[in-house]
Amino acid sequence: MFRNLFKVLEPVRNRLSRAVAAGANGATGAFERNSVSKEQQLTEVLKKNLPGITYVSVQDISGGCGAMFEISIEAKEFAGLSRVKQHRLVTDSLKSEIAEMHGIRIHTTPPQPD
């Protein structure tokens, strides 16, 4: 019963905590810029920084609080790079957004030749 109540009230709590945090330091974080979802914001930043993206999927795996995300991405920029360098491209692209997260899972692949 309480679990359902908390789920219903979670969006209100999130808005209030963001408002309090923004009022406390006088600025908003990278995620509070627009009313766009965090998944959409992360996707837009990735597409801007890695124009060769052929597939991208961003999912909030933290239960809706926006603290942890799983990103699957296929981009032309990954061709010929080691997995570590591929992940570094992603993390460098999302540097300011990652600072506000608890964790991130990254899955990268270069596009398959036709």
ABEGO torsion letter per residue (X at the ends): XAAAAAAAAAAAAAAAAAAAAAAAAGBBBAAAABABBAAAAAAAAAAAABAABABBBBBBAAGGAGABBBBBBBBAAABGBBAAAAAAAAAAAAAAAAAABABBBBBBBBBBBX
